[in-house]
Amino acid sequence: MARLEDAGKESIVLIDGVCHLCQWIVAFIIPRDPEGRFRFAPLQSDIGRYLLKRGGLNAEQLDTVVLIEQGRYYSHSAAALRILRRLPFPWPAAYALIAVPRPLRDHLYSFVARNRYRWFGRDDRCLMPTPDIKRRFL
């Protein structure tokens, strides 16, 4: 787990590594995060499962993005909105949706999560990052 300690103050985003929507999310974040504040790991990976367990989350739960910031764990809509908040303009404006009651936000989030494979597709194995972004993965 040496690379985990390298993460330092960076935020860690755990994604479903076989989901095309989740892979798109990583591809969306990386060019908007030139300072490399976000690091990534598939939920299915050893380090992903370790981090989930460390945060008291079910390591079998693969239907949400998980954001780890300063030792705090966020999932579902809270994770998505907190990620957008840390990207450059205009994305932080979306954080205003945090005012929507969490059950409503998470209901919409869960609807997309339940249908993501059907709508966006999936792979048989986890995303293999290209060499230029591999350093961003734990």
N, CA, C and O atoms as CSV, one atom per row, in Angstrom:
chain,resi,resn,atom,element,x,y,z
A,1,MET,N,N,0.813,-1.198,0.000
A,1,MET,CA,C,0.000,0.000,0.000
A,1,MET,C,C,0.859,1.265,0.000
A,1,MET,O,O,0.379,2.331,0.387
A,2,ALA,N,N,2.090,1.167,-0.418
A,2,ALA,CA,C,2.971,2.326,-0.403
A,2,ALA,C,C,2.406,3.476,-1.221
A,2,ALA,O,O,2.541,4.636,-0.829
A,3,ARG,N,N,1.775,3.176,-2.354
A,3,ARG,CA,C,1.237,4.240,-3.192
A,3,ARG,C,C,0.079,4.949,-2.518
A,3,ARG,O,O,-0.196,6.104,-2.841
A,4,LEU,N,N,-0.602,4.300,-1.600
A,4,LEU,CA,C,-1.682,4.943,-0.855
A,4,LEU,C,C,-1.122,6.077,-0.002
A,4,LEU,O,O,-1.723,7.148,0.072
A,5,GLU,N,N,0.006,5.855,0.633
A,5,GLU,CA,C,0.606,6.897,1.444
A,5,GLU,C,C,1.072,8.071,0.596
A,5,GLU,O,O,1.163,9.197,1.086
A,6,ASP,N,N,1.371,7.809,-0.693
A,6,ASP,CA,C,1.780,8.874,-1.595
A,6,ASP,C,C,0.648,9.850,-1.867
A,6,ASP,O,O,0.898,10.970,-2.315
A,7,ALA,N,N,-0.596,9.449,-1.606
A,7,ALA,CA,C,-1.734,10.293,-1.953
A,7,ALA,C,C,-1.754,11.585,-1.141
A,7,ALA,O,O,-2.284,12.589,-1.617
A,8,GLY,N,N,-1.204,11.592,0.048
A,8,GLY,CA,C,-1.105,12.811,0.838
A,8,GLY,C,C,-2.405,13.551,0.981
A,8,GLY,O,O,-3.403,12.986,1.427
A,9,LYS,N,N,-2.402,14.820,0.603
A,9,LYS,CA,C,-3.587,15.656,0.748
A,9,LYS,C,C,-4.493,15.603,-0.477
A,9,LYS,O,O,-5.507,16.298,-0.526
A,10,GLU,N,N,-4.143,14.798,-1.450
A,10,GLU,CA,C,-4.987,14.683,-2.628
A,10,GLU,C,C,-6.279,13.988,-2.270
A,10,GLU,O,O,-6.350,13.247,-1.290
A,11,SER,N,N,-7.277,14.227,-3.055
A,11,SER,CA,C,-8.553,13.544,-2.880
A,11,SER,C,C,-8.527,12.264,-3.699
A,11,SER,O,O,-7.936,12.219,-4.777
A,12,ILE,N,N,-9.164,11.238,-3.187
A,12,ILE,CA,C,-9.211,9.946,-3.872
A,12,ILE,C,C,-10.635,9.701,-4.342
A,12,ILE,O,O,-11.588,9.809,-3.569
A,13,VAL,N,N,-10.765,9.369,-5.621
A,13,VAL,CA,C,-12.061,9.063,-6.211
A,13,VAL,C,C,-12.069,7.577,-6.549
A,13,VAL,O,O,-11.250,7.103,-7.337
A,14,LEU,N,N,-13.000,6.854,-5.947
A,14,LEU,CA,C,-13.167,5.437,-6.236
A,14,LEU,C,C,-14.330,5.291,-7.207
A,14,LEU,O,O,-15.422,5.805,-6.967
A,15,ILE,N,N,-14.084,4.585,-8.307
A,15,ILE,CA,C,-15.107,4.421,-9.335
A,15,ILE,C,C,-15.303,2.951,-9.658
A,15,ILE,O,O,-14.442,2.122,-9.366
A,16,ASP,N,N,-16.426,2.636,-10.256
A,16,ASP,CA,C,-16.671,1.305,-10.795
A,16,ASP,C,C,-15.797,1.185,-12.042
A,16,ASP,O,O,-16.069,1.820,-13.060
A,17,GLY,N,N,-14.766,0.383,-11.959
A,17,GLY,CA,C,-13.769,0.297,-13.024
A,17,GLY,C,C,-14.244,-0.327,-14.318
A,17,GLY,O,O,-13.552,-0.223,-15.331
A,18,VAL,N,N,-15.402,-0.973,-14.322
A,18,VAL,CA,C,-15.901,-1.587,-15.560
A,18,VAL,C,C,-16.999,-0.755,-16.216
A,18,VAL,O,O,-17.434,-1.082,-17.320
A,19,CYS,N,N,-17.451,0.302,-15.569
A,19,CYS,CA,C,-18.552,1.133,-16.036
A,19,CYS,C,C,-18.038,2.225,-16.976
A,19,CYS,O,O,-17.132,2.980,-16.623
A,20,HIS,N,N,-18.621,2.300,-18.171
A,20,HIS,CA,C,-18.200,3.327,-19.127
A,20,HIS,C,C,-18.511,4.738,-18.627
A,20,HIS,O,O,-17.728,5.655,-18.871
A,21,LEU,N,N,-19.629,4.932,-17.937
A,21,LEU,CA,C,-19.937,6.248,-17.385
A,21,LEU,C,C,-18.871,6.649,-16.371
A,21,LEU,O,O,-18.407,7.789,-16.375
A,22,CYS,N,N,-18.485,5.731,-15.515
A,22,CYS,CA,C,-17.466,6.018,-14.504
A,22,CYS,C,C,-16.119,6.319,-15.153
A,22,CYS,O,O,-15.388,7.199,-14.699
A,23,GLN,N,N,-15.795,5.591,-16.209
A,23,GLN,CA,C,-14.559,5.856,-16.938
A,23,GLN,C,C,-14.602,7.238,-17.580
A,23,GLN,O,O,-13.594,7.944,-17.630
A,24,TRP,N,N,-15.779,7.614,-18.069
A,24,TRP,CA,C,-15.943,8.945,-18.645
A,24,TRP,C,C,-15.743,10.009,-17.568
A,24,TRP,O,O,-15.153,11.056,-17.833
A,25,ILE,N,N,-16.225,9.747,-16.366
A,25,ILE,CA,C,-16.062,10.702,-15.267
A,25,ILE,C,C,-14.577,10.960,-15.011
A,25,ILE,O,O,-14.169,12.108,-14.839
A,26,VAL,N,N,-13.776,9.911,-14.985
A,26,VAL,CA,C,-12.328,10.072,-14.802
A,26,VAL,C,C,-11.751,10.896,-15.949
A,26,VAL,O,O,-10.957,11.810,-15.725
A,27,ALA,N,N,-12.153,10.568,-17.179
A,27,ALA,CA,C,-11.663,11.299,-18.349
A,27,ALA,C,C,-12.124,12.761,-18.328
A,27,ALA,O,O,-11.460,13.628,-18.898
A,28,PHE,N,N,-13.235,13.032,-17.686
A,28,PHE,CA,C,-13.731,14.400,-17.538
A,28,PHE,C,C,-12.922,15.162,-16.488
A,28,PHE,O,O,-12.574,16.325,-16.696
A,29,ILE,N,N,-12.626,14.523,-15.380
A,29,ILE,CA,C,-11.940,15.194,-14.274
A,29,ILE,C,C,-10.488,15.513,-14.624
A,29,ILE,O,O,-10.032,16.629,-14.376
A,30,ILE,N,N,-9.770,14.580,-15.180
A,30,ILE,CA,C,-8.318,14.724,-15.351
A,30,ILE,C,C,-7.909,16.004,-16.084
A,30,ILE,O,O,-7.048,16.718,-15.570
A,31,PRO,N,N,-8.469,16.341,-17.249
A,31,PRO,CA,C,-8.013,17.577,-17.888
A,31,PRO,C,C,-8.439,18.852,-17.147
A,31,PRO,O,O,-7.874,19.922,-17.374
A,32,ARG,N,N,-9.417,18.735,-16.277
A,32,ARG,CA,C,-9.880,19.888,-15.503
A,32,ARG,C,C,-9.177,19.971,-14.146
A,32,ARG,O,O,-9.487,20.837,-13.328
A,33,ASP,N,N,-8.248,19.081,-13.924
A,33,ASP,CA,C,-7.496,19.016,-12.667
A,33,ASP,C,C,-5.999,18.932,-12.979
A,33,ASP,O,O,-5.351,17.941,-12.643
A,34,PRO,N,N,-5.448,19.968,-13.621
A,34,PRO,CA,C,-4.034,19.891,-14.034
A,34,PRO,C,C,-3.059,19.796,-12.872
A,34,PRO,O,O,-1.928,19.342,-13.048
A,35,GLU,N,N,-3.482,20.219,-11.686
A,35,GLU,CA,C,-2.602,20.126,-10.518
A,35,GLU,C,C,-2.568,18.721,-9.939
A,35,GLU,O,O,-1.761,18.432,-9.056
A,36,GLY,N,N,-3.438,17.848,-10.430
A,36,GLY,CA,C,-3.435,16.464,-9.970
A,36,GLY,C,C,-3.921,16.279,-8.547
A,36,GLY,O,O,-3.406,15.421,-7.831
A,37,ARG,N,N,-4.900,17.062,-8.121
A,37,ARG,CA,C,-5.422,16.945,-6.758
A,37,ARG,C,C,-6.239,15.685,-6.560
A,37,ARG,O,O,-6.385,15.201,-5.438
A,38,PHE,N,N,-6.781,15.147,-7.666
A,38,PHE,CA,C,-7.582,13.927,-7.574
A,38,PHE,C,C,-6.752,12.728,-8.001
A,38,PHE,O,O,-6.051,12.767,-9.012
A,39,ARG,N,N,-6.840,11.667,-7.217
A,39,ARG,CA,C,-6.260,10.366,-7.565
A,39,ARG,C,C,-7.430,9.410,-7.706
A,39,ARG,O,O,-8.509,9.666,-7.173
A,40,PHE,N,N,-7.227,8.313,-8.416
A,40,PHE,CA,C,-8.320,7.416,-8.757
A,40,PHE,C,C,-7.955,5.967,-8.465
A,40,PHE,O,O,-6.784,5.588,-8.484
A,41,ALA,N,N,-8.974,5.173,-8.197
A,41,ALA,CA,C,-8.811,3.727,-8.052
A,41,ALA,C,C,-10.162,3.075,-8.329
A,41,ALA,O,O,-11.204,3.609,-7.949
A,42,PRO,N,N,-10.143,1.932,-8.986
A,42,PRO,CA,C,-11.399,1.197,-9.171
A,42,PRO,C,C,-11.891,0.623,-7.846
A,42,PRO,O,O,-11.097,0.181,-7.016
A,43,LEU,N,N,-13.194,0.636,-7.661
A,43,LEU,CA,C,-13.794,0.020,-6.482
A,43,LEU,C,C,-13.421,-1.458,-6.395
A,43,LEU,O,O,-13.300,-2.005,-5.299
A,44,GLN,N,N,-13.240,-2.106,-7.547
A,44,GLN,CA,C,-12.962,-3.540,-7.592
A,44,GLN,C,C,-11.504,-3.889,-7.272
A,44,GLN,O,O,-11.184,-5.057,-7.054
A,45,SER,N,N,-10.633,-2.903,-7.242
A,45,SER,CA,C,-9.213,-3.178,-7.015
A,45,SER,C,C,-8.948,-3.469,-5.544
A,45,SER,O,O,-9.770,-3.164,-4.680
A,46,ASP,N,N,-7.795,-4.062,-5.272
A,46,ASP,CA,C,-7.415,-4.335,-3.884
A,46,ASP,C,C,-7.384,-3.057,-3.059
A,46,ASP,O,O,-7.882,-3.024,-1.933
A,47,ILE,N,N,-6.795,-1.999,-3.627
A,47,ILE,CA,C,-6.709,-0.744,-2.871
A,47,ILE,C,C,-8.092,-0.122,-2.710
A,47,ILE,O,O,-8.385,0.469,-1.671
A,48,GLY,N,N,-8.947,-0.250,-3.728
A,48,GLY,CA,C,-10.316,0.260,-3.623
A,48,GLY,C,C,-11.083,-0.443,-2.522
A,48,GLY,O,O,-11.752,0.207,-1.718
A,49,ARG,N,N,-10.995,-1.756,-2.478
A,49,ARG,CA,C,-11.685,-2.528,-1.432
A,49,ARG,C,C,-11.123,-2.191,-0.048
A,49,ARG,O,O,-11.873,-2.070,0.921
A,50,TYR,N,N,-9.815,-2.044,0.034
A,50,TYR,CA,C,-9.183,-1.674,1.299
A,50,TYR,C,C,-9.704,-0.321,1.788
A,50,TYR,O,O,-10.057,-0.169,2.957
A,51,LEU,N,N,-9.748,0.657,0.880
A,51,LEU,CA,C,-10.214,1.988,1.259
A,51,LEU,C,C,-11.680,1.981,1.668
A,51,LEU,O,O,-12.064,2.680,2.606
A,52,LEU,N,N,-12.498,1.202,0.977
A,52,LEU,CA,C,-13.906,1.098,1.360
A,52,LEU,C,C,-14.049,0.526,2.763
A,52,LEU,O,O,-14.787,1.059,3.592
A,53,LYS,N,N,-13.336,-0.563,3.018
A,53,LYS,CA,C,-13.405,-1.171,4.348
A,53,LYS,C,C,-12.893,-0.206,5.416
A,53,LYS,O,O,-13.480,-0.100,6.492
A,54,ARG,N,N,-11.804,0.495,5.120
A,54,ARG,CA,C,-11.242,1.452,6.066
A,54,ARG,C,C,-12.252,2.549,6.403
A,54,ARG,O,O,-12.262,3.069,7.519
A,55,GLY,N,N,-13.099,2.898,5.435
A,55,GLY,CA,C,-14.109,3.916,5.664
A,55,GLY,C,C,-15.423,3.374,6.178
A,55,GLY,O,O,-16.394,4.116,6.325
A,56,GLY,N,N,-15.459,2.061,6.458
A,56,GLY,CA,C,-16.678,1.455,6.979
A,56,GLY,C,C,-17.751,1.250,5.929
A,56,GLY,O,O,-18.928,1.117,6.265
A,57,LEU,N,N,-17.363,1.223,4.662
A,57,LEU,CA,C,-18.316,1.020,3.571
A,57,LEU,C,C,-18.257,-0.415,3.079
A,57,LEU,O,O,-17.244,-1.094,3.250
A,58,ASN,N,N,-19.317,-0.868,2.481
A,58,ASN,CA,C,-19.409,-2.221,1.950
A,58,ASN,C,C,-18.540,-2.342,0.701
A,58,ASN,O,O,-18.778,-1.653,-0.291
A,59,ALA,N,N,-17.551,-3.201,0.748
A,59,ALA,CA,C,-16.637,-3.382,-0.381
A,59,ALA,C,C,-17.309,-4.034,-1.579
A,59,ALA,O,O,-16.734,-4.069,-2.667
A,60,GLU,N,N,-18.503,-4.545,-1.396
A,60,GLU,CA,C,-19.251,-5.145,-2.507
A,60,GLU,C,C,-20.177,-4.133,-3.175
A,60,GLU,O,O,-20.762,-4.424,-4.219
A,61,GLN,N,N,-20.314,-2.955,-2.587
A,61,GLN,CA,C,-21.188,-1.923,-3.137
A,61,GLN,C,C,-20.472,-1.213,-4.276
A,61,GLN,O,O,-19.533,-0.449,-4.051
A,62,LEU,N,N,-20.924,-1.470,-5.501
A,62,LEU,CA,C,-20.258,-0.907,-6.666
A,62,LEU,C,C,-21.152,0.084,-7.402
A,62,LEU,O,O,-20.896,0.397,-8.565
A,63,ASP,N,N,-22.192,0.579,-6.746
A,63,ASP,CA,C,-23.147,1.435,-7.438
A,63,ASP,C,C,-22.992,2.912,-7.117
A,63,ASP,O,O,-23.926,3.688,-7.324
A,64,THR,N,N,-21.840,3.312,-6.619
A,64,THR,CA,C,-21.631,4.720,-6.306
A,64,THR,C,C,-20.170,5.099,-6.485
A,64,THR,O,O,-19.263,4.284,-6.320
A,65,VAL,N,N,-19.980,6.349,-6.822
A,65,VAL,CA,C,-18.641,6.905,-6.772
A,65,VAL,C,C,-18.396,7.258,-5.307
A,65,VAL,O,O,-19.312,7.677,-4.599
A,66,VAL,N,N,-17.169,7.086,-4.865
A,66,VAL,CA,C,-16.803,7.430,-3.486
A,66,VAL,C,C,-15.669,8.437,-3.559
A,66,VAL,O,O,-14.689,8.239,-4.278
A,67,LEU,N,N,-15.812,9.505,-2.815
A,67,LEU,CA,C,-14.775,10.529,-2.722
A,67,LEU,C,C,-14.233,10.516,-1.298
A,67,LEU,O,O,-14.993,10.561,-0.330
A,68,ILE,N,N,-12.910,10.454,-1.186
A,68,ILE,CA,C,-12.258,10.521,0.118
A,68,ILE,C,C,-11.464,11.824,0.154
A,68,ILE,O,O,-10.538,12.025,-0.632
A,69,GLU,N,N,-11.842,12.704,1.080
A,69,GLU,CA,C,-11.176,13.993,1.258
A,69,GLU,C,C,-10.805,14.150,2.722
A,69,GLU,O,O,-11.666,14.082,3.599
A,70,GLN,N,N,-9.542,14.356,2.979
A,70,GLN,CA,C,-9.052,14.571,4.337
A,70,GLN,C,C,-9.614,13.532,5.311
A,70,GLN,O,O,-10.012,13.862,6.428
A,71,GLY,N,N,-9.638,12.276,4.868
A,71,GLY,CA,C,-10.081,11.180,5.718
A,71,GLY,C,C,-11.583,11.014,5.828
A,71,GLY,O,O,-12.044,10.087,6.493
A,72,ARG,N,N,-12.361,11.881,5.199
A,72,ARG,CA,C,-13.823,11.775,5.226
A,72,ARG,C,C,-14.295,11.143,3.929
A,72,ARG,O,O,-13.745,11.397,2.857
A,73,TYR,N,N,-15.317,10.322,4.045
A,73,TYR,CA,C,-15.853,9.585,2.906
A,73,TYR,C,C,-17.192,10.180,2.480
A,73,TYR,O,O,-18.058,10.453,3.312
A,74,TYR,N,N,-17.347,10.375,1.183
A,74,TYR,CA,C,-18.587,10.872,0.598
A,74,TYR,C,C,-18.981,9.924,-0.526
A,74,TYR,O,O,-18.128,9.421,-1.256
A,75,SER,N,N,-20.282,9.686,-0.658
A,75,SER,CA,C,-20.747,8.815,-1.728
A,75,SER,C,C,-21.987,9.418,-2.379
A,75,SER,O,O,-22.510,10.438,-1.930
A,76,HIS,N,N,-22.432,8.786,-3.415
A,76,HIS,CA,C,-23.627,9.171,-4.154
A,76,HIS,C,C,-23.549,10.642,-4.589
A,76,HIS,O,O,-22.500,11.100,-5.042
A,77,SER,N,N,-24.650,11.373,-4.450
A,77,SER,CA,C,-24.694,12.748,-4.956
A,77,SER,C,C,-23.711,13.661,-4.222
A,77,SER,O,O,-23.161,14.584,-4.824
A,78,ALA,N,N,-23.486,13.415,-2.938
A,78,ALA,CA,C,-22.545,14.258,-2.188
A,78,ALA,C,C,-21.144,14.167,-2.783
A,78,ALA,O,O,-20.451,15.178,-2.895
A,79,ALA,N,N,-20.723,12.963,-3.167
A,79,ALA,CA,C,-19.402,12.796,-3.778
A,79,ALA,C,C,-19.337,13.525,-5.114
A,79,ALA,O,O,-18.372,14.238,-5.387
A,80,ALA,N,N,-20.355,13.349,-5.944
A,80,ALA,CA,C,-20.359,13.985,-7.269
A,80,ALA,C,C,-20.308,15.507,-7.144
A,80,ALA,O,O,-19.543,16.165,-7.848
A,81,LEU,N,N,-21.112,16.056,-6.260
A,81,LEU,CA,C,-21.138,17.510,-6.104
A,81,LEU,C,C,-19.835,18.042,-5.519
A,81,LEU,O,O,-19.373,19.111,-5.920
A,82,ARG,N,N,-19.240,17.323,-4.587
A,82,ARG,CA,C,-17.970,17.767,-4.003
A,82,ARG,C,C,-16.845,17.710,-5.034
A,82,ARG,O,O,-15.939,18.543,-5.010
A,83,ILE,N,N,-16.898,16.742,-5.928
A,83,ILE,CA,C,-15.899,16.686,-7.003
A,83,ILE,C,C,-16.063,17.904,-7.905
A,83,ILE,O,O,-15.085,18.588,-8.203
A,84,LEU,N,N,-17.286,18.180,-8.341
A,84,LEU,CA,C,-17.539,19.331,-9.213
A,84,LEU,C,C,-17.113,20.642,-8.559
A,84,LEU,O,O,-16.631,21.553,-9.232
A,85,ARG,N,N,-17.294,20.728,-7.257
A,85,ARG,CA,C,-16.928,21.950,-6.530
A,85,ARG,C,C,-15.438,22.249,-6.631
A,85,ARG,O,O,-15.038,23.411,-6.564
A,86,ARG,N,N,-14.616,21.226,-6.789
A,86,ARG,CA,C,-13.154,21.418,-6.819
A,86,ARG,C,C,-12.598,21.601,-8.219
A,86,ARG,O,O,-11.391,21.779,-8.387
A,87,LEU,N,N,-13.464,21.558,-9.232
A,87,LEU,CA,C,-13.029,21.770,-10.606
A,87,LEU,C,C,-13.130,23.260,-10.942
A,87,LEU,O,O,-13.780,24.013,-10.217
A,88,PRO,N,N,-12.492,23.690,-12.036
A,88,PRO,CA,C,-12.554,25.114,-12.377
A,88,PRO,C,C,-13.940,25.537,-12.874
A,88,PRO,O,O,-14.772,24.702,-13.226
A,89,PHE,N,N,-14.161,26.836,-12.894
A,89,PHE,CA,C,-15.408,27.422,-13.373
A,89,PHE,C,C,-15.765,26.829,-14.728
A,89,PHE,O,O,-14.890,26.677,-15.580
A,90,PRO,N,N,-17.013,26.497,-14.942
A,90,PRO,CA,C,-18.252,26.813,-14.234
A,90,PRO,C,C,-18.722,25.699,-13.298
A,90,PRO,O,O,-19.775,25.832,-12.675
A,91,TRP,N,N,-17.968,24.606,-13.186
A,91,TRP,CA,C,-18.416,23.413,-12.470
A,91,TRP,C,C,-18.740,23.619,-10.998
A,91,TRP,O,O,-19.661,22.971,-10.502
A,92,PRO,N,N,-18.038,24.483,-10.269
A,92,PRO,CA,C,-18.400,24.677,-8.861
A,92,PRO,C,C,-19.828,25.206,-8.659
A,92,PRO,O,O,-20.403,25.033,-7.585
A,93,ALA,N,N,-20.391,25.836,-9.665
A,93,ALA,CA,C,-21.769,26.334,-9.539
A,93,ALA,C,C,-22.757,25.197,-9.290
A,93,ALA,O,O,-23.798,25.400,-8.664
A,94,ALA,N,N,-22.432,24.009,-9.776
A,94,ALA,CA,C,-23.317,22.853,-9.567
A,94,ALA,C,C,-23.429,22.487,-8.096
A,94,ALA,O,O,-24.381,21.820,-7.692
A,95,TYR,N,N,-22.463,22.920,-7.293
A,95,TYR,CA,C,-22.501,22.603,-5.868
A,95,TYR,C,C,-23.716,23.231,-5.184
A,95,TYR,O,O,-24.083,22.815,-4.085
A,96,ALA,N,N,-24.336,24.206,-5.804
A,96,ALA,CA,C,-25.561,24.798,-5.248
A,96,ALA,C,C,-26.648,23.739,-5.078
A,96,ALA,O,O,-27.552,23.902,-4.259
A,97,LEU,N,N,-26.562,22.659,-5.846
A,97,LEU,CA,C,-27.545,21.575,-5.724
A,97,LEU,C,C,-27.451,20.843,-4.390
A,97,LEU,O,O,-28.313,20.024,-4.071
A,98,ILE,N,N,-26.411,21.131,-3.610
A,98,ILE,CA,C,-26.291,20.529,-2.282
A,98,ILE,C,C,-27.464,20.980,-1.401
A,98,ILE,O,O,-27.783,20.330,-0.405
A,99,ALA,N,N,-28.105,22.099,-1.775
A,99,ALA,CA,C,-29.260,22.604,-1.017
A,99,ALA,C,C,-30.499,21.736,-1.223
A,99,ALA,O,O,-31.431,21.781,-0.420
A,100,VAL,N,N,-30.513,20.952,-2.291
A,100,VAL,CA,C,-31.620,20.022,-2.518
A,100,VAL,C,C,-31.504,18.922,-1.462
A,100,VAL,O,O,-30.408,18.410,-1.233
A,101,PRO,N,N,-32.594,18.556,-0.825
A,101,PRO,CA,C,-32.505,17.513,0.206
A,101,PRO,C,C,-31.828,16.246,-0.328
A,101,PRO,O,O,-32.113,15.783,-1.432
A,102,ARG,N,N,-30.933,15.710,0.482
A,102,ARG,CA,C,-30.141,14.547,0.065
A,102,ARG,C,C,-30.992,13.381,-0.439
A,102,ARG,O,O,-30.623,12.769,-1.442
A,103,PRO,N,N,-32.115,13.042,0.205
A,103,PRO,CA,C,-32.909,11.922,-0.325
A,103,PRO,C,C,-33.347,12.142,-1.781
A,103,PRO,O,O,-33.376,11.194,-2.566
A,104,LEU,N,N,-33.682,13.360,-2.135
A,104,LEU,CA,C,-34.069,13.650,-3.522
A,104,LEU,C,C,-32.875,13.538,-4.468
A,104,LEU,O,O,-32.965,12.926,-5.532
A,105,ARG,N,N,-31.747,14.145,-4.056
A,105,ARG,CA,C,-30.531,14.060,-4.881
A,105,ARG,C,C,-30.112,12.617,-5.073
A,105,ARG,O,O,-29.805,12.197,-6.189
A,106,ASP,N,N,-30.097,11.850,-3.980
A,106,ASP,CA,C,-29.641,10.466,-4.058
A,106,ASP,C,C,-30.619,9.573,-4.812
A,106,ASP,O,O,-30.211,8.571,-5.400
A,107,HIS,N,N,-31.899,9.919,-4.803
A,107,HIS,CA,C,-32.879,9.151,-5.583
A,107,HIS,C,C,-32.544,9.272,-7.076
A,107,HIS,O,O,-32.529,8.270,-7.791
A,108,LEU,N,N,-32.281,10.478,-7.540
A,108,LEU,CA,C,-31.904,10.676,-8.943
A,108,LEU,C,C,-30.568,9.990,-9.236
A,108,LEU,O,O,-30.415,9.327,-10.262
A,109,TYR,N,N,-29.611,10.153,-8.333
A,109,TYR,CA,C,-28.308,9.515,-8.495
A,109,TYR,C,C,-28.471,7.996,-8.617
A,109,TYR,O,O,-27.873,7.377,-9.497
A,110,SER,N,N,-29.267,7.403,-7.747
A,110,SER,CA,C,-29.473,5.954,-7.750
A,110,SER,C,C,-30.166,5.479,-9.019
A,110,SER,O,O,-29.877,4.390,-9.516
A,111,PHE,N,N,-31.075,6.287,-9.542
A,111,PHE,CA,C,-31.741,5.946,-10.800
A,111,PHE,C,C,-30.720,5.832,-11.931
A,111,PHE,O,O,-30.756,4.875,-12.705
A,112,VAL,N,N,-29.822,6.792,-12.027
A,112,VAL,CA,C,-28.773,6.740,-13.055
A,112,VAL,C,C,-27.847,5.559,-12.782
A,112,VAL,O,O,-27.487,4.831,-13.707
A,113,ALA,N,N,-27.461,5.361,-11.530
A,113,ALA,CA,C,-26.543,4.269,-11.174
A,113,ALA,C,C,-27.131,2.904,-11.539
A,113,ALA,O,O,-26.415,2.033,-12.033
A,114,ARG,N,N,-28.425,2.716,-11.298
A,114,ARG,CA,C,-29.066,1.434,-11.622
A,114,ARG,C,C,-29.088,1.159,-13.125
A,114,ARG,O,O,-29.088,0.002,-13.546
A,115,ASN,N,N,-29.107,2.201,-13.918
A,115,ASN,CA,C,-29.237,2.048,-15.367
A,115,ASN,C,C,-27.942,2.302,-16.132
A,115,ASN,O,O,-27.936,2.254,-17.362
A,116,ARG,N,N,-26.846,2.572,-15.425
A,116,ARG,CA,C,-25.624,2.994,-16.091
A,116,ARG,C,C,-25.064,1.978,-17.072
A,116,ARG,O,O,-24.582,2.367,-18.136
A,117,TYR,N,N,-25.111,0.700,-16.755
A,117,TYR,CA,C,-24.580,-0.304,-17.678
A,117,TYR,C,C,-25.435,-0.369,-18.941
A,117,TYR,O,O,-24.908,-0.490,-20.047
A,118,ARG,N,N,-26.736,-0.290,-18.774
A,118,ARG,CA,C,-27.639,-0.362,-19.923
A,118,ARG,C,C,-27.482,0.864,-20.820
A,118,ARG,O,O,-27.477,0.744,-22.045
A,119,TRP,N,N,-27.355,2.033,-20.216
A,119,TRP,CA,C,-27.271,3.271,-20.978
A,119,TRP,C,C,-25.884,3.549,-21.534
A,119,TRP,O,O,-25.758,4.047,-22.653
A,120,PHE,N,N,-24.846,3.237,-20.776
A,120,PHE,CA,C,-23.487,3.625,-21.148
A,120,PHE,C,C,-22.571,2.447,-21.478
A,120,PHE,O,O,-21.530,2.633,-22.107
A,121,GLY,N,N,-22.946,1.246,-21.063
A,121,GLY,CA,C,-22.140,0.066,-21.333
A,121,GLY,C,C,-21.162,-0.244,-20.214
A,121,GLY,O,O,-21.009,0.507,-19.251
A,122,ARG,N,N,-20.503,-1.391,-20.387
A,122,ARG,CA,C,-19.522,-1.829,-19.397
A,122,ARG,C,C,-18.480,-2.698,-20.082
A,122,ARG,O,O,-18.692,-3.192,-21.190
A,123,ASP,N,N,-17.361,-2.876,-19.411
A,123,ASP,CA,C,-16.273,-3.727,-19.883
A,123,ASP,C,C,-16.254,-5.009,-19.068
A,123,ASP,O,O,-16.909,-5.112,-18.030
A,124,ASP,N,N,-15.502,-5.975,-19.545
A,124,ASP,CA,C,-15.349,-7.230,-18.808
A,124,ASP,C,C,-14.324,-7.120,-17.690
A,124,ASP,O,O,-14.298,-7.946,-16.778
A,125,ARG,N,N,-13.482,-6.099,-17.766
A,125,ARG,CA,C,-12.469,-5.902,-16.727
A,125,ARG,C,C,-12.284,-4.413,-16.487
A,125,ARG,O,O,-12.807,-3.585,-17.233
A,126,CYS,N,N,-11.547,-4.082,-15.455
A,126,CYS,CA,C,-11.379,-2.690,-15.057
A,126,CYS,C,C,-10.603,-1.889,-16.095
A,126,CYS,O,O,-9.818,-2.425,-16.876
A,127,LEU,N,N,-10.851,-0.607,-16.071
A,127,LEU,CA,C,-10.182,0.356,-16.922
A,127,LEU,C,C,-8.669,0.245,-16.767
A,127,LEU,O,O,-8.153,0.165,-15.653
A,128,MET,N,N,-7.976,0.240,-17.882
A,128,MET,CA,C,-6.516,0.286,-17.865
A,128,MET,C,C,-6.112,1.679,-18.317
A,128,MET,O,O,-6.280,2.012,-19.490
A,129,PRO,N,N,-5.587,2.498,-17.422
A,129,PRO,CA,C,-5.257,3.871,-17.793
A,129,PRO,C,C,-4.121,3.934,-18.801
A,129,PRO,O,O,-3.240,3.075,-18.836
A,130,THR,N,N,-4.169,4.969,-19.612
A,130,THR,CA,C,-3.082,5.199,-20.557
A,130,THR,C,C,-1.846,5.623,-19.771
A,130,THR,O,O,-1.971,6.094,-18.640
A,131,PRO,N,N,-0.652,5.464,-20.351
A,131,PRO,CA,C,0.563,5.813,-19.608
A,131,PRO,C,C,0.594,7.244,-19.092
A,131,PRO,O,O,1.143,7.498,-18.020
A,132,ASP,N,N,0.007,8.194,-19.844
A,132,ASP,CA,C,0.071,9.583,-19.417
A,132,ASP,C,C,-0.823,9.886,-18.210
A,132,ASP,O,O,-0.603,10.886,-17.527
A,133,ILE,N,N,-1.831,9.042,-17.933
A,133,ILE,CA,C,-2.663,9.282,-16.749
A,133,ILE,C,C,-2.472,8.214,-15.680
A,133,ILE,O,O,-3.083,8.283,-14.614
A,134,LYS,N,N,-1.630,7.234,-15.961
A,134,LYS,CA,C,-1.424,6.147,-15.002
A,134,LYS,C,C,-0.926,6.647,-13.646
A,134,LYS,O,O,-1.247,6.059,-12.613
A,135,ARG,N,N,-0.156,7.712,-13.644
A,135,ARG,CA,C,0.364,8.254,-12.386
A,135,ARG,C,C,-0.734,8.768,-11.478
A,135,ARG,O,O,-0.506,8.953,-10.283
A,136,ARG,N,N,-1.926,9.004,-12.019
A,136,ARG,CA,C,-3.050,9.516,-11.234
A,136,ARG,C,C,-3.823,8.399,-10.541
A,136,ARG,O,O,-4.718,8.663,-9.738
A,137,PHE,N,N,-3.474,7.140,-10.856
A,137,PHE,CA,C,-4.175,5.997,-10.267
A,137,PHE,C,C,-3.355,5.409,-9.135
A,137,PHE,O,O,-2.128,5.339,-9.203
A,138,LEU,N,N,-4.058,4.987,-8.091
A,138,LEU,CA,C,-3.411,4.354,-6.947
A,138,LEU,C,C,-3.220,2.871,-7.251
A,138,LEU,O,O,-2.689,2.134,-6.421
